[in-house]
């Protein structure tokens, strides 16, 4: 279950999503939500890398964010490794 980055071609990202359906609707909905959250994390990371060409700050809703030359391992509590419950962008605040 989950999402996997297949390719990046120019400004297009191809992501494969696998969702385990269950005999329980609640479990199926939770699996759908988890897989789509992982998809969002992958797409957000790709978008940030696509937009961040020179390391200048990114301003989103009045907050300064930086990603240039940083890897998922260098970000504390990075969601790119775990795709936790918070927004992917929230992990970049303060950088």
Gaussian input, Z-matrix of N, CA and C with variables (Angstrom, degrees):
# hf/3-21g

backbone

0 1
 N
 C     1     B1
 C     2     B2     1     A1
 N     3     B3     2     A2     1     D1
 C     4     B4     3     A3     2     D2
 C     5     B5     4     A4     3     D3
 N     6     B6     5     A5     4     D4
 C     7     B7     6     A6     5     D5
 C     8     B8     7     A7     6     D6
 N     9     B9     8     A8     7     D7
 C    10    B10     9     A9     8     D8
 C    11    B11    10    A10     9     D9
 N    12    B12    11    A11    10    D10
 C    13    B13    12    A12    11    D11
 C    14    B14    13    A13    12    D12
 N    15    B15    14    A14    13    D13
 C    16    B16    15    A15    14    D14
 C    17    B17    16    A16    15    D15
 N    18    B18    17    A17    16    D16
 C    19    B19    18    A18    17    D17
 C    20    B20    19    A19    18    D18
 N    21    B21    20    A20    19    D19
 C    22    B22    21    A21    20    D20
 C    23    B23    22    A22    21    D21
 N    24    B24    23    A23    22    D22
 C    25    B25    24    A24    23    D23
 C    26    B26    25    A25    24    D24
 N    27    B27    26    A26    25    D25
 C    28    B28    27    A27    26    D26
 C    29    B29    28    A28    27    D27
 N    30    B30    29    A29    28    D28
 C    31    B31    30    A30    29    D29
 C    32    B32    31    A31    30    D30
 N    33    B33    32    A32    31    D31
 C    34    B34    33    A33    32    D32
 C    35    B35    34    A34    33    D33
 N    36    B36    35    A35    34    D34
 C    37    B37    36    A36    35    D35
 C    38    B38    37    A37    36    D36
 N    39    B39    38    A38    37    D37
 C    40    B40    39    A39    38    D38
 C    41    B41    40    A40    39    D39
 N    42    B42    41    A41    40    D40
 C    43    B43    42    A42    41    D41
 C    44    B44    43    A43    42    D42
 N    45    B45    44    A44    43    D43
 C    46    B46    45    A45    44    D44
 C    47    B47    46    A46    45    D45
 N    48    B48    47    A47    46    D46
 C    49    B49    48    A48    47    D47
 C    50    B50    49    A49    48    D48
 N    51    B51    50    A50    49    D49
 C    52    B52    51    A51    50    D50
 C    53    B53    52    A52    51    D51
 N    54    B54    53    A53    52    D52
 C    55    B55    54    A54    53    D53
 C    56    B56    55    A55    54    D54
 N    57    B57    56    A56    55    D55
 C    58    B58    57    A57    56    D56
 C    59    B59    58    A58    57    D57
 N    60    B60    59    A59    58    D58
 C    61    B61    60    A60    59    D59
 C    62    B62    61    A61    60    D60
 N    63    B63    62    A62    61    D61
 C    64    B64    63    A63    62    D62
 C    65    B65    64    A64    63    D63
 N    66    B66    65    A65    64    D64
 C    67    B67    66    A66    65    D65
 C    68    B68    67    A67    66    D66
 N    69    B69    68    A68    67    D67
 C    70    B70    69    A69    68    D68
 C    71    B71    70    A70    69    D69
 N    72    B72    71    A71    70    D70
 C    73    B73    72    A72    71    D71
 C    74    B74    73    A73    72    D72
 N    75    B75    74    A74    73    D73
 C    76    B76    75    A75    74    D74
 C    77    B77    76    A76    75    D75
 N    78    B78    77    A77    76    D76
 C    79    B79    78    A78    77    D77
 C    80    B80    79    A79    78    D78
 N    81    B81    80    A80    79    D79
 C    82    B82    81    A81    80    D80
 C    83    B83    82    A82    81    D81
 N    84    B84    83    A83    82    D82
 C    85    B85    84    A84    83    D83
 C    86    B86    85    A85    84    D84
 N    87    B87    86    A86    85    D85
 C    88    B88    87    A87    86    D86
 C    89    B89    88    A88    87    D87
 N    90    B90    89    A89    88    D88
 C    91    B91    90    A90    89    D89
 C    92    B92    91    A91    90    D90
 N    93    B93    92    A92    91    D91
 C    94    B94    93    A93    92    D92
 C    95    B95    94    A94    93    D93
 N    96    B96    95    A95    94    D94
 C    97    B97    96    A96    95    D95
 C    98    B98    97    A97    96    D96
 N    99    B99    98    A98    97    D97
 C   100   B100    99    A99    98    D98
 C   101   B101   100   A100    99    D99
 N   102   B102   101   A101   100   D100
 C   103   B103   102   A102   101   D101
 C   104   B104   103   A103   102   D102
 N   105   B105   104   A104   103   D103
 C   106   B106   105   A105   104   D104
 C   107   B107   106   A106   105   D105
 N   108   B108   107   A107   106   D106
 C   109   B109   108   A108   107   D107
 C   110   B110   109   A109   108   D108
 N   111   B111   110   A110   109   D109
 C   112   B112   111   A111   110   D110
 C   113   B113   112   A112   111   D111
 N   114   B114   113   A113   112   D112
 C   115   B115   114   A114   113   D113
 C   116   B116   115   A115   114   D114
 N   117   B117   116   A116   115   D115
 C   118   B118   117   A117   116   D116
 C   119   B119   118   A118   117   D117
 N   120   B120   119   A119   118   D118
 C   121   B121   120   A120   119   D119
 C   122   B122   121   A121   120   D120
 N   123   B123   122   A122   121   D121
 C   124   B124   123   A123   122   D122
 C   125   B125   124   A124   123   D123
 N   126   B126   125   A125   124   D124
 C   127   B127   126   A126   125   D125
 C   128   B128   127   A127   126   D126
 N   129   B129   128   A128   127   D127
 C   130   B130   129   A129   128   D128
 C   131   B131   130   A130   129   D129
 N   132   B132   131   A131   130   D130
 C   133   B133   132   A132   131   D131
 C   134   B134   133   A133   132   D132
 N   135   B135   134   A134   133   D133
 C   136   B136   135   A135   134   D134
 C   137   B137   136   A136   135   D135
 N   138   B138   137   A137   136   D136
 C   139   B139   138   A138   137   D137
 C   140   B140   139   A139   138   D138
 N   141   B141   140   A140   139   D139
 C   142   B142   141   A141   140   D140
 C   143   B143   142   A142   141   D141
 N   144   B144   143   A143   142   D142
 C   145   B145   144   A144   143   D143
 C   146   B146   145   A145   144   D144
 N   147   B147   146   A146   145   D145
 C   148   B148   147   A147   146   D146
 C   149   B149   148   A148   147   D147
 N   150   B150   149   A149   148   D148
 C   151   B151   150   A150   149   D149
 C   152   B152   151   A151   150   D150
 N   153   B153   152   A152   151   D151
 C   154   B154   153   A153   152   D152
 C   155   B155   154   A154   153   D153
 N   156   B156   155   A155   154   D154
 C   157   B157   156   A156   155   D155
 C   158   B158   157   A157   156   D156
 N   159   B159   158   A158   157   D157
 C   160   B160   159   A159   158   D158
 C   161   B161   160   A160   159   D159
 N   162   B162   161   A161   160   D160
 C   163   B163   162   A162   161   D161
 C   164   B164   163   A163   162   D162
 N   165   B165   164   A164   163   D163
 C   166   B166   165   A165   164   D164
 C   167   B167   166   A166   165   D165
 N   168   B168   167   A167   166   D166
 C   169   B169   168   A168   167   D167
 C   170   B170   169   A169   168   D168
 N   171   B171   170   A170   169   D169
 C   172   B172   171   A171   170   D170
 C   173   B173   172   A172   171   D171
 N   174   B174   173   A173   172   D172
 C   175   B175   174   A174   173   D173
 C   176   B176   175   A175   174   D174
 N   177   B177   176   A176   175   D175
 C   178   B178   177   A177   176   D176
 C   179   B179   178   A178   177   D177
 N   180   B180   179   A179   178   D178
 C   181   B181   180   A180   179   D179
 C   182   B182   181   A181   180   D180
 N   183   B183   182   A182   181   D181
 C   184   B184   183   A183   182   D182
 C   185   B185   184   A184   183   D183
 N   186   B186   185   A185   184   D184
 C   187   B187   186   A186   185   D185
 C   188   B188   187   A187   186   D186
 N   189   B189   188   A188   187   D187
 C   190   B190   189   A189   188   D188
 C   191   B191   190   A190   189   D189
 N   192   B192   191   A191   190   D190
 C   193   B193   192   A192   191   D191
 C   194   B194   193   A193   192   D192
 N   195   B195   194   A194   193   D193
 C   196   B196   195   A195   194   D194
 C   197   B197   196   A196   195   D195
 N   198   B198   197   A197   196   D196
 C   199   B199   198   A198   197   D197
 C   200   B200   199   A199   198   D198
 N   201   B201   200   A200   199   D199
 C   202   B202   201   A201   200   D200
 C   203   B203   202   A202   201   D201
 N   204   B204   203   A203   202   D202
 C   205   B205   204   A204   203   D203
 C   206   B206   205   A205   204   D204
 N   207   B207   206   A206   205   D205
 C   208   B208   207   A207   206   D206
 C   209   B209   208   A208   207   D207
 N   210   B210   209   A209   208   D208
 C   211   B211   210   A210   209   D209
 C   212   B212   211   A211   210   D210
 N   213   B213   212   A212   211   D211
 C   214   B214   213   A213   212   D212
 C   215   B215   214   A214   213   D213
 N   216   B216   215   A215   214   D214
 C   217   B217   216   A216   215   D215
 C   218   B218   217   A217   216   D216
 N   219   B219   218   A218   217   D217
 C   220   B220   219   A219   218   D218
 C   221   B221   220   A220   219   D219
 N   222   B222   221   A221   220   D220
 C   223   B223   222   A222   221   D221
 C   224   B224   223   A223   222   D222
 N   225   B225   224   A224   223   D223
 C   226   B226   225   A225   224   D224
 C   227   B227   226   A226   225   D225
 N   228   B228   227   A227   226   D226
 C   229   B229   228   A228   227   D227
 C   230   B230   229   A229   228   D228
 N   231   B231   230   A230   229   D229
 C   232   B232   231   A231   230   D230
 C   233   B233   232   A232   231   D231
 N   234   B234   233   A233   232   D232
 C   235   B235   234   A234   233   D233
 C   236   B236   235   A235   234   D234
 N   237   B237   236   A236   235   D235
 C   238   B238   237   A237   236   D236
 C   239   B239   238   A238   237   D237
 N   240   B240   239   A239   238   D238
 C   241   B241   240   A240   239   D239
 C   242   B242   241   A241   240   D240
 N   243   B243   242   A242   241   D241
 C   244   B244   243   A243   242   D242
 C   245   B245   244   A244   243   D243
 N   246   B246   245   A245   244   D244
 C   247   B247   246   A246   245   D245
 C   248   B248   247   A247   246   D246
 N   249   B249   248   A248   247   D247
 C   250   B250   249   A249   248   D248
 C   251   B251   250   A250   249   D249
 N   252   B252   251   A251   250   D250
 C   253   B253   252   A252   251   D251
 C   254   B254   253   A253   252   D252
 N   255   B255   254   A254   253   D253
 C   256   B256   255   A255   254   D254
 C   257   B257   256   A256   255   D255
 N   258   B258   257   A257   256   D256
 C   259   B259   258   A258   257   D257
 C   260   B260   259   A259   258   D258
 N   261   B261   260   A260   259   D259
 C   262   B262   261   A261   260   D260
 C   263   B263   262   A262   261   D261
 N   264   B264   263   A263   262   D262
 C   265   B265   264   A264   263   D263
 C   266   B266   265   A265   264   D264
 N   267   B267   266   A266   265   D265
 C   268   B268   267   A267   266   D266
 C   269   B269   268   A268   267   D267
 N   270   B270   269   A269   268   D268
 C   271   B271   270   A270   269   D269
 C   272   B272   271   A271   270   D270
 N   273   B273   272   A272   271   D271
 C   274   B274   273   A273   272   D272
 C   275   B275   274   A274   273   D273
 N   276   B276   275   A275   274   D274
 C   277   B277   276   A276   275   D275
 C   278   B278   277   A277   276   D276
 N   279   B279   278   A278   277   D277
 C   280   B280   279   A279   278   D278
 C   281   B281   280   A280   279   D279
 N   282   B282   281   A281   280   D280
 C   283   B283   282   A282   281   D281
 C   284   B284   283   A283   282   D282

   B1=1.4549
   B2=1.5179
   B3=1.3142
   B4=1.4444
   B5=1.5029
   B6=1.3204
   B7=1.4567
   B8=1.5162
   B9=1.3284
   B10=1.4561
   B11=1.5228
   B12=1.3188
   B13=1.4583
   B14=1.5210
   B15=1.3326
   B16=1.4594
   B17=1.5199
   B18=1.3491
   B19=1.4578
   B20=1.5214
   B21=1.3275
   B22=1.4540
   B23=1.5171
   B24=1.3255
   B25=1.4614
   B26=1.5173
   B27=1.3236
   B28=1.4593
   B29=1.5140
   B30=1.3175
   B31=1.4616
   B32=1.5284
   B33=1.3197
   B34=1.4623
   B35=1.5190
   B36=1.3326
   B37=1.4574
   B38=1.5245
   B39=1.3245
   B40=1.4626
   B41=1.5261
   B42=1.3402
   B43=1.4622
   B44=1.5232
   B45=1.3111
   B46=1.4653
   B47=1.5224
   B48=1.3352
   B49=1.4596
   B50=1.5219
   B51=1.3267
   B52=1.4530
   B53=1.5213
   B54=1.3200
   B55=1.4636
   B56=1.5147
   B57=1.3294
   B58=1.4579
   B59=1.5241
   B60=1.3217
   B61=1.4547
   B62=1.5187
   B63=1.3107
   B64=1.4554
   B65=1.5225
   B66=1.3000
   B67=1.4676
   B68=1.5326
   B69=1.3259
   B70=1.4593
   B71=1.5291
   B72=1.3359
   B73=1.4586
   B74=1.5239
   B75=1.3264
   B76=1.4614
   B77=1.5289
   B78=1.3087
   B79=1.4632
   B80=1.5263
   B81=1.3335
   B82=1.4626
   B83=1.5164
   B84=1.3357
   B85=1.4582
   B86=1.5234
   B87=1.3200
   B88=1.4680
   B89=1.5215
   B90=1.3332
   B91=1.4656
   B92=1.5267
   B93=1.3304
   B94=1.4634
   B95=1.5215
   B96=1.3211
   B97=1.4617
   B98=1.5287
   B99=1.3189
   B100=1.4538
   B101=1.5308
   B102=1.3257
   B103=1.4619
   B104=1.5231
   B105=1.3332
   B106=1.4649
   B107=1.5256
   B108=1.3266
   B109=1.4651
   B110=1.5253
   B111=1.3212
   B112=1.4597
   B113=1.5310
   B114=1.3313
   B115=1.4546
   B116=1.5210
   B117=1.3299
   B118=1.4564
   B119=1.5160
   B120=1.3239
   B121=1.4690
   B122=1.5249
   B123=1.3200
   B124=1.4650
   B125=1.5240
   B126=1.3211
   B127=1.4689
   B128=1.5256
   B129=1.3305
   B130=1.4612
   B131=1.5143
   B132=1.3144
   B133=1.4627
   B134=1.5290
   B135=1.3268
   B136=1.4662
   B137=1.5260
   B138=1.3313
   B139=1.4633
   B140=1.5254
   B141=1.3238
   B142=1.4594
   B143=1.5238
   B144=1.3263
   B145=1.4571
   B146=1.5288
   B147=1.3192
   B148=1.4676
   B149=1.5245
   B150=1.3275
   B151=1.4600
   B152=1.5212
   B153=1.3312
   B154=1.4618
   B155=1.5213
   B156=1.3409
   B157=1.4605
   B158=1.5131
   B159=1.3417
   B160=1.4535
   B161=1.5268
   B162=1.2977
   B163=1.4560
   B164=1.5118
   B165=1.3273
   B166=1.4633
   B167=1.5244
   B168=1.3154
   B169=1.4525
   B170=1.5249
   B171=1.3268
   B172=1.4529
   B173=1.5207
   B174=1.3343
   B175=1.4585
   B176=1.5212
   B177=1.3264
   B178=1.4530
   B179=1.5139
   B180=1.3253
   B181=1.4663
   B182=1.5263
   B183=1.3238
   B184=1.4603
   B185=1.5187
   B186=1.3131
   B187=1.4583
   B188=1.5216
   B189=1.3257
   B190=1.4620
   B191=1.5271
   B192=1.3303
   B193=1.4644
   B194=1.5161
   B195=1.3347
   B196=1.4596
   B197=1.5227
   B198=1.3208
   B199=1.4644
   B200=1.5130
   B201=1.3239
   B202=1.4549
   B203=1.5218
   B204=1.3331
   B205=1.4608
   B206=1.5296
   B207=1.2973
   B208=1.4647
   B209=1.5268
   B210=1.3064
   B211=1.4495
   B212=1.5117
   B213=1.3014
   B214=1.4632
   B215=1.5289
   B216=1.3311
   B217=1.4609
   B218=1.5259
   B219=1.3406
   B220=1.4592
   B221=1.5278
   B222=1.3277
   B223=1.4582
   B224=1.5227
   B225=1.3347
   B226=1.4601
   B227=1.5227
   B228=1.3193
   B229=1.4651
   B230=1.5247
   B231=1.3005
   B232=1.4555
   B233=1.5190
   B234=1.3228
   B235=1.4575
   B236=1.5140
   B237=1.3456
   B238=1.4498
   B239=1.5122
   B240=1.3165
   B241=1.4473
   B242=1.5141
   B243=1.3495
   B244=1.4541
   B245=1.5128
   B246=1.3375
   B247=1.4655
   B248=1.5207
   B249=1.3157
   B250=1.4559
   B251=1.5105
   B252=1.3205
   B253=1.4454
   B254=1.5139
   B255=1.3316
   B256=1.4576
   B257=1.5221
   B258=1.2995
   B259=1.4632
   B260=1.5182
   B261=1.3429
   B262=1.4647
   B263=1.5066
   B264=1.3170
   B265=1.4628
   B266=1.5222
   B267=1.3215
   B268=1.4614
   B269=1.5147
   B270=1.3047
   B271=1.4552
   B272=1.5243
   B273=1.3431
   B274=1.4580
   B275=1.5207
   B276=1.3200
   B277=1.4559
   B278=1.5236
   B279=1.3006
   B280=1.4477
   B281=1.5182
   B282=1.3213
   B283=1.4684
   B284=1.4873
   A1=108.83
   A2=116.87
   A3=120.39
   A4=112.56
   A5=113.81
   A6=121.34
   A7=109.44
   A8=115.22
   A9=120.52
   A10=108.67
   A11=115.88
   A12=121.61
   A13=108.42
   A14=116.54
   A15=120.72
   A16=111.54
   A17=116.37
   A18=118.45
   A19=110.30
   A20=114.06
   A21=122.23
   A22=106.27
   A23=116.35
   A24=122.16
   A25=107.69
   A26=116.33
   A27=120.26
   A28=110.29
   A29=115.74
   A30=120.08
   A31=112.16
   A32=117.38
   A33=120.93
   A34=111.14
   A35=114.59
   A36=121.93
   A37=107.75
   A38=116.26
   A39=120.77
   A40=107.78
   A41=115.06
   A42=122.13
   A43=108.58
   A44=115.60
   A45=120.78
   A46=108.58
   A47=116.25
   A48=121.66
   A49=108.79
   A50=115.84
   A51=121.98
   A52=108.41
   A53=116.36
   A54=121.34
   A55=108.75
   A56=116.06
   A57=121.26
   A58=108.92
   A59=116.09
   A60=120.32
   A61=108.85
   A62=115.44
   A63=121.16
   A64=109.24
   A65=116.43
   A66=120.86
   A67=110.10
   A68=116.44
   A69=122.40
   A70=108.75
   A71=116.93
   A72=120.55
   A73=110.99
   A74=117.56
   A75=120.90
   A76=110.82
   A77=116.79
   A78=120.92
   A79=110.43
   A80=117.34
   A81=120.73
   A82=110.93
   A83=117.86
   A84=121.49
   A85=111.39
   A86=117.56
   A87=120.94
   A88=110.48
   A89=116.98
   A90=120.88
   A91=111.24
   A92=117.14
   A93=121.20
   A94=109.80
   A95=116.85
   A96=121.04
   A97=111.24
   A98=117.54
   A99=120.96
   A100=111.23
   A101=117.01
   A102=120.47
   A103=111.88
   A104=116.72
   A105=119.49
   A106=111.17
   A107=118.38
   A108=121.00
   A109=110.66
   A110=117.29
   A111=121.20
   A112=109.97
   A113=116.80
   A114=121.23
   A115=110.38
   A116=116.90
   A117=121.69
   A118=112.33
   A119=117.01
   A120=120.78
   A121=111.05
   A122=116.23
   A123=120.72
   A124=110.32
   A125=117.32
   A126=121.13
   A127=111.20
   A128=117.56
   A129=121.25
   A130=110.88
   A131=117.46
   A132=120.88
   A133=110.59
   A134=116.50
   A135=120.30
   A136=110.73
   A137=117.33
   A138=120.74
   A139=111.21
   A140=117.05
   A141=120.16
   A142=111.27
   A143=117.33
   A144=120.00
   A145=111.04
   A146=116.95
   A147=121.75
   A148=111.14
   A149=116.77
   A150=121.61
   A151=113.37
   A152=118.18
   A153=122.22
   A154=109.87
   A155=116.25
   A156=120.49
   A157=113.90
   A158=117.84
   A159=119.25
   A160=114.26
   A161=117.73
   A162=120.43
   A163=114.68
   A164=117.80
   A165=118.69
   A166=109.58
   A167=114.99
   A168=119.80
   A169=111.36
   A170=115.43
   A171=122.83
   A172=106.18
   A173=117.04
   A174=121.63
   A175=109.37
   A176=115.93
   A177=121.94
   A178=107.80
   A179=116.05
   A180=122.54
   A181=111.12
   A182=116.52
   A183=121.04
   A184=115.10
   A185=118.29
   A186=121.63
   A187=109.70
   A188=115.79
   A189=122.05
   A190=108.72
   A191=115.57
   A192=120.84
   A193=108.38
   A194=115.96
   A195=121.67
   A196=108.97
   A197=116.48
   A198=120.08
   A199=112.90
   A200=118.76
   A201=121.77
   A202=111.91
   A203=115.75
   A204=123.60
   A205=113.20
   A206=117.71
   A207=120.70
   A208=107.75
   A209=115.64
   A210=120.54
   A211=108.57
   A212=117.14
   A213=121.03
   A214=110.53
   A215=117.12
   A216=120.72
   A217=111.93
   A218=117.34
   A219=119.55
   A220=112.35
   A221=117.66
   A222=120.23
   A223=109.59
   A224=118.15
   A225=119.41
   A226=110.52
   A227=116.19
   A228=122.26
   A229=111.97
   A230=115.97
   A231=120.35
   A232=111.48
   A233=115.49
   A234=120.40
   A235=111.40
   A236=116.58
   A237=117.92
   A238=111.03
   A239=116.87
   A240=119.46
   A241=112.05
   A242=116.21
   A243=118.92
   A244=114.18
   A245=117.70
   A246=121.89
   A247=110.15
   A248=115.35
   A249=121.91
   A250=112.82
   A251=116.92
   A252=120.66
   A253=113.89
   A254=119.21
   A255=121.47
   A256=110.95
   A257=115.16
   A258=121.29
   A259=109.64
   A260=116.68
   A261=120.47
   A262=111.50
   A263=117.61
   A264=120.20
   A265=112.39
   A266=117.58
   A267=119.26
   A268=111.96
   A269=118.67
   A270=121.35
   A271=112.19
   A272=116.53
   A273=119.75
   A274=112.44
   A275=118.49
   A276=121.10
   A277=110.12
   A278=115.09
   A279=120.42
   A280=114.34
   A281=118.18
   A282=120.42
   A283=109.35
   D1=144.23
   D2=176.04
   D3=133.02
   D4=-166.07
   D5=-178.18
   D6=-122.59
   D7=149.31
   D8=-179.06
   D9=-140.42
   D10=131.56
   D11=176.24
   D12=-72.30
   D13=122.40
   D14=179.32
   D15=-94.66
   D16=-45.57
   D17=-179.05
   D18=-164.12
   D19=158.93
   D20=171.53
   D21=-127.89
   D22=120.44
   D23=179.98
   D24=-127.61
   D25=103.64
   D26=-177.81
   D27=64.83
   D28=-118.66
   D29=-179.89
   D30=-100.52
   D31=9.56
   D32=-179.74
   D33=-108.16
   D34=136.36
   D35=179.53
   D36=-117.05
   D37=131.35
   D38=177.46
   D39=-109.16
   D40=120.87
   D41=-177.34
   D42=-124.86
   D43=134.89
   D44=176.09
   D45=-101.17
   D46=131.17
   D47=-178.85
   D48=-116.86
   D49=128.94
   D50=176.10
   D51=-118.10
   D52=127.30
   D53=-177.75
   D54=-124.66
   D55=126.07
   D56=175.23
   D57=-84.90
   D58=119.72
   D59=175.27
   D60=-90.99
   D61=150.49
   D62=-175.37
   D63=-126.15
   D64=167.19
   D65=173.35
   D66=-73.62
   D67=-13.17
   D68=176.42
   D69=-99.64
   D70=124.92
   D71=179.76
   D72=-63.41
   D73=-38.73
   D74=179.92
   D75=-62.44
   D76=-44.95
   D77=178.53
   D78=-64.30
   D79=-41.27
   D80=177.71
   D81=-61.56
   D82=-44.21
   D83=179.01
   D84=-63.37
   D85=-39.49
   D86=177.50
   D87=-64.60
   D88=-41.09
   D89=178.13
   D90=-65.27
   D91=-39.65
   D92=176.97
   D93=-62.12
   D94=-47.52
   D95=-179.08
   D96=-60.97
   D97=-44.86
   D98=-179.65
   D99=-62.08
   D100=-45.12
   D101=-179.52
   D102=-64.88
   D103=-39.85
   D104=179.33
   D105=-71.09
   D106=-33.86
   D107=174.86
   D108=-63.61
   D109=-42.27
   D110=177.29
   D111=-63.23
   D112=-39.35
   D113=177.29
   D114=-61.18
   D115=-44.20
   D116=178.41
   D117=-61.97
   D118=-40.05
   D119=178.34
   D120=-62.83
   D121=-43.85
   D122=179.74
   D123=-64.97
   D124=-44.87
   D125=-179.32
   D126=-66.11
   D127=-39.11
   D128=179.13
   D129=-65.32
   D130=-43.07
   D131=177.68
   D132=-60.57
   D133=-44.57
   D134=179.37
   D135=-63.51
   D136=-40.72
   D137=179.92
   D138=-65.24
   D139=-41.99
   D140=179.00
   D141=-64.59
   D142=-41.13
   D143=177.44
   D144=-65.73
   D145=-37.24
   D146=179.68
   D147=-66.21
   D148=-40.54
   D149=-177.01
   D150=-82.05
   D151=-28.46
   D152=-174.31
   D153=-89.41
   D154=90.14
   D155=-175.38
   D156=-99.33
   D157=-24.19
   D158=-174.55
   D159=-128.99
   D160=3.95
   D161=178.07
   D162=85.89
   D163=1.36
   D164=178.43
   D165=-69.76
   D166=157.84
   D167=-176.08
   D168=-67.32
   D169=152.69
   D170=176.12
   D171=-110.57
   D172=126.13
   D173=178.99
   D174=-102.67
   D175=117.12
   D176=178.13
   D177=-126.18
   D178=117.72
   D179=179.29
   D180=52.22
   D181=41.90
   D182=177.24
   D183=79.04
   D184=3.11
   D185=178.93
   D186=-107.56
   D187=140.31
   D188=-179.22
   D189=-91.62
   D190=129.52
   D191=178.41
   D192=-132.51
   D193=144.69
   D194=178.06
   D195=-133.44
   D196=140.63
   D197=178.28
   D198=-132.75
   D199=-14.46
   D200=-172.54
   D201=-56.30
   D202=132.88
   D203=177.23
   D204=63.84
   D205=22.36
   D206=176.67
   D207=-112.86
   D208=142.70
   D209=176.54
   D210=-107.37
   D211=167.12
   D212=179.02
   D213=-58.27
   D214=-34.80
   D215=-178.15
   D216=-69.50
   D217=-25.96
   D218=-176.73
   D219=-86.03
   D220=-10.70
   D221=179.02
   D222=-90.84
   D223=124.91
   D224=178.98
   D225=-65.89
   D226=140.58
   D227=179.22
   D228=53.30
   D229=37.88
   D230=-176.03
   D231=-63.67
   D232=133.70
   D233=176.66
   D234=-83.49
   D235=-15.27
   D236=-178.08
   D237=-67.67
   D238=-23.92
   D239=176.20
   D240=-88.34
   D241=-30.83
   D242=-173.61
   D243=-118.26
   D244=-20.69
   D245=-174.65
   D246=47.70
   D247=63.77
   D248=179.90
   D249=-74.39
   D250=-155.01
   D251=-172.61
   D252=-88.25
   D253=-21.36
   D254=-178.31
   D255=-81.02
   D256=167.48
   D257=177.46
   D258=-66.07
   D259=143.46
   D260=178.08
   D261=-59.36
   D262=-39.06
   D263=-178.64
   D264=-67.33
   D265=-27.54
   D266=-176.93
   D267=-63.72
   D268=-22.76
   D269=-179.86
   D270=-73.29
   D271=-18.29
   D272=-176.99
   D273=-89.88
   D274=-10.19
   D275=-176.98
   D276=-61.15
   D277=135.90
   D278=177.14
   D279=92.76
   D280=-6.10
   D281=-179.84
   D282=-89.11

